[in-house]
Amino acid sequence: MAHRMQRKYINLVGKFIDKKRRPSYTTDIILVCQYRAWCRCVYGATSSSAPWAVDALGPPDVGPAPLPSRADAILTIRVGEPLGRARGGWKSDVNFEVSEGYAVFKLKCIAKYTALVASPEVSNKPLVLPDNSSVYSRRARNDAQAKYIELTSDNFLTTLQYRWKLLTTDDLRHIGDFCFEALLYVKRAAQPEQYHRATARRRTNARVQRISYETANAVQFGAITLHHLDVVHARRPESAPFEVPEDNTTTQAMELDRQREALQQHEAD
């Protein structure tokens, strides 16, 4: 009985997808309802444990499945001005709880940025995150970059819901692969006047001097700050003493370390 019910429903789903329509005939709707009732008995009352198509199809007046509590996003970190013509970038996966809101989502995106700037991938071309930067989101599949929405605490949920309602039948067929799309814009850091290439030898020397500075001054820099300081000092003349620059980039690196620590503490709680 169970296998017959599943086969009937699978055939029905295939018919809806092939014809790109929702159930319209009374017999179709009855079969959907019967299958849903069967799923509640087998999988329990929650739709999250039942096959996706149970919630994906319904009578014509029934909307799409509700926005899940957990979601995934593909974050692109891109060099350029927001909503401009910048291309390329670095992509990262961001897993988030919808109920946590924009503030936590933004922190998770910034954590991906901090991991990127600490990697060898961009060590010779340092990046900087502009002050008061925002995360942008694509609301529709074919939206051009200029139409991306700047996320805020007020529109975060409604933007996700809007994109979710635009899921196509093909999206529903591969719902496990669906991800929201987000953008974080960064800039190239300005090069110092006396610029030297940050070779491995120079960075090693800078690291030794930075550790001595931390020991002598009883301080400990975070991962982002120490990486930034090592690269900055490696590009200065070898005779220059180690010092902590009082510039916006260094201040921002320290702030990112603070936010990273807060995010790690939040996830631990």
C-alpha positions in Angstrom: 0.0 0.0 0.0 2.8 2.4 1.0 4.8 1.8 -2.2 1.7 2.1 -4.4 0.9 5.4 -2.7 4.4 6.7 -3.3 4.4 5.6 -6.9 1.1 7.3 -7.6 2.4 10.5 -6.0 5.7 10.4 -7.8 3.9 10.1 -11.1 1.6 13.0 -10.2 4.6 15.2 -9.3 6.2 14.4 -12.6 3.1 15.4 -14.4 3.0 18.7 -12.6 6.7 19.4 -13.3 6.5 18.4 -16.9 3.5 20.6 -17.6 4.7 23.4 -15.2 1.4 23.6 -13.4 0.0 23.0 -9.9 -2.8 20.6 -9.1 -6.1 21.6 -10.6 -8.2 18.6 -10.9 -10.2 17.3 -8.0 -8.8 13.8 -8.2 -5.3 15.3 -8.2 -5.9 17.4 -5.2 -7.5 14.4 -3.4 -4.4 12.3 -4.1 -2.1 15.0 -2.8 -4.1 15.3 0.4 -4.1 11.5 0.8 -0.4 11.4 0.4 0.1 14.2 2.9 -2.0 12.4 5.4 0.0 9.2 4.8 3.3 11.2 5.3 2.0 12.6 8.6 1.5 9.0 9.8 4.9 7.8 8.6 7.2 10.8 9.1 5.3 12.6 11.8 3.5 15.9 12.0 6.4 18.1 10.8 6.9 18.7 7.2 10.7 19.0 7.6 11.0 15.2 8.0 8.7 14.4 5.1 9.7 14.5 1.4 10.0 18.0 0.0 7.3 17.6 -2.6 4.7 17.1 0.1 4.8 20.9 0.8 5.9 21.9 -2.7 2.6 21.1 -4.3 -0.9 22.0 -3.4 -4.2 23.5 -4.7 -3.9 26.6 -6.8 -4.6 28.9 -3.9 -1.9 27.5 -1.7 1.4 29.4 -1.7 4.9 28.0 -1.7 6.4 26.1 1.2 7.2 28.3 4.2 10.6 29.7 4.6 12.8 27.2 6.5 14.3 28.1 9.9 17.8 27.2 8.6 19.2 28.3 5.2 22.3 28.5 3.1 23.8 31.4 1.2 26.6 31.7 -1.3 28.6 34.8 -0.3 30.7 36.5 -3.0 33.4 38.8 -1.7 34.1 41.2 -4.5 36.5 44.1 -5.0 34.6 47.2 -6.2 31.9 49.7 -5.5 28.5 48.4 -4.3 26.0 47.8 -7.1 28.6 48.7 -9.8 30.1 46.6 -12.6 32.7 44.7 -10.5 33.2 41.1 -11.5 34.8 38.0 -10.1 35.6 37.6 -6.4 35.9 34.9 -3.8 32.9 32.6 -2.9 32.1 31.1 0.5 29.2 29.1 1.9 27.3 30.7 4.8 24.9 28.7 6.9 22.6 30.7 9.0 19.4 30.7 11.2 16.7 32.9 9.8 15.5 33.9 13.2 18.9 35.3 14.2 18.4 38.2 11.9 20.6 40.4 9.8 23.1 41.3 12.5 24.3 37.7 13.0 24.1 37.0 9.3 26.4 40.0 8.6 28.8 38.8 11.3 29.0 35.4 9.6 29.7 37.1 6.3 32.4 39.2 7.9 33.9 36.1 9.4 34.3 34.7 5.9 36.0 37.9 4.9 38.4 37.8 7.9 39.3 34.2 6.9 40.0 35.3 3.4 42.3 38.2 4.3 44.2 35.9 6.6 44.8 33.4 3.8 47.9 33.3 1.5 45.4 33.8 -1.4 45.3 37.6 -0.9 48.5 38.2 1.2 50.3 40.1 -1.5 47.2 42.1 -2.5 45.7 43.1 0.9 42.0 43.9 1.1 40.2 46.3 3.3 36.5 46.4 4.3 35.0 49.9 4.1 33.5 51.5 7.1 29.8 50.9 7.6 29.8 48.3 4.8 26.6 46.3 4.1 25.7 42.9 2.7 23.7 42.8 -0.5 21.3 40.1 -1.6 19.9 39.1 -5.0 16.1 39.0 -4.8 15.4 37.3 -8.1 17.3 34.7 -10.2 18.0 37.1 -13.1 18.5 40.3 -11.2 21.5 42.3 -12.5 24.1 43.4 -9.9 22.6 46.9 -9.9 19.3 45.5 -8.6 20.7 43.8 -5.6 19.1 44.8 -2.3 21.1 46.3 0.6 20.2 44.2 3.5 19.1 45.8 6.8 17.6 44.6 10.1 14.2 45.8 8.8 14.2 44.1 5.4 16.3 41.0 6.0 13.3 38.6 6.6 11.1 40.1 3.9 13.9 39.9 1.3 14.4 36.2 2.1 10.7 35.6 1.9 10.4 37.4 -1.5 13.2 35.3 -3.0 11.7 32.1 -1.5 8.3 32.8 -3.2 10.0 33.0 -6.6 11.2 29.4 -6.5 10.5 27.7 -9.8 9.5 24.1 -10.4 13.1 23.3 -11.2 14.2 24.9 -7.9 11.6 22.7 -6.1 12.9 19.7 -7.8 16.4 20.4 -6.5 15.4 22.2 -3.3 18.4 20.7 -1.4 20.8 22.6 -3.7 19.1 26.0 -3.3 21.1 28.8 -1.8 20.4 32.5 -1.3 23.0 34.8 -3.0 24.8 37.5 -1.1 27.5 40.1 -1.9 30.1 41.8 0.3 32.1 44.6 -1.4 35.7 45.3 -0.4 38.6 47.5 -1.6 42.3 47.1 -2.2 44.3 48.5 0.6 46.6 51.4 -0.2 50.2 50.6 -0.6 52.7 52.4 1.8 55.1 54.9 0.3 58.2 52.8 0.9 56.8 49.6 -0.5 58.8 46.3 -0.6 57.5 43.0 -1.7 56.4 40.9 1.3 58.6 37.9 0.6 58.6 34.8 2.9 61.9 35.9 4.4 60.7 39.4 5.1 57.4 38.1 6.7 59.4 35.7 8.9 61.5 38.6 10.2 58.4 40.7 10.7 56.8 37.9 12.6 59.7 37.6 15.0 59.7 41.3 15.7 56.0 41.3 16.2 56.2 38.5 18.7 59.0 40.4 20.6 56.7 43.5 20.6 53.8 41.5 22.0 56.0 40.0 24.8 57.6 43.4 25.7 54.2 45.2 25.8 52.1 42.4 27.3 49.6 42.4 24.4 48.3 39.7 22.1 46.9 40.6 18.7 44.1 38.7 17.1 44.6 36.5 14.0 43.5 39.2 11.6 45.5 42.0 13.2 48.7 40.0 13.5 48.5 38.9 9.9 48.0 42.5 8.8 50.9 43.8 11.0 53.2 41.1 9.7 52.5 42.0 6.1 52.7 45.8 6.7 56.0 45.5 8.5 57.4 43.1 5.9 56.9 45.8 3.3 58.8 48.4 5.2 62.6 48.9 5.2 64.4 46.2 7.2 66.0 48.8 9.4 62.6 50.2 10.5 61.5 49.3 14.0 58.3 47.4 14.6 55.3 49.6 15.4 51.5 49.4 15.3 50.3 51.9 12.7 47.6 54.3 13.8 45.6 54.1 10.6 42.1 53.1 9.7 43.1 49.7 8.3 44.8 48.6 11.5 41.9 49.9 13.6 39.5 48.0 11.3 41.6 44.8 11.6 41.3 45.0 15.4 37.6 45.6 15.2 37.2 42.5 12.9 39.1 40.4 15.5 36.7 41.7 18.1 33.7 40.8 16.0 35.1 37.4 15.2 35.6 36.7 18.8 32.1 37.8 19.6 30.7 35.5 16.8 32.7 32.5 18.1 31.3 33.2 21.6 27.8 33.4 20.2 28.1 30.1 18.4 29.6 28.5 21.5 26.6 29.6 23.5 
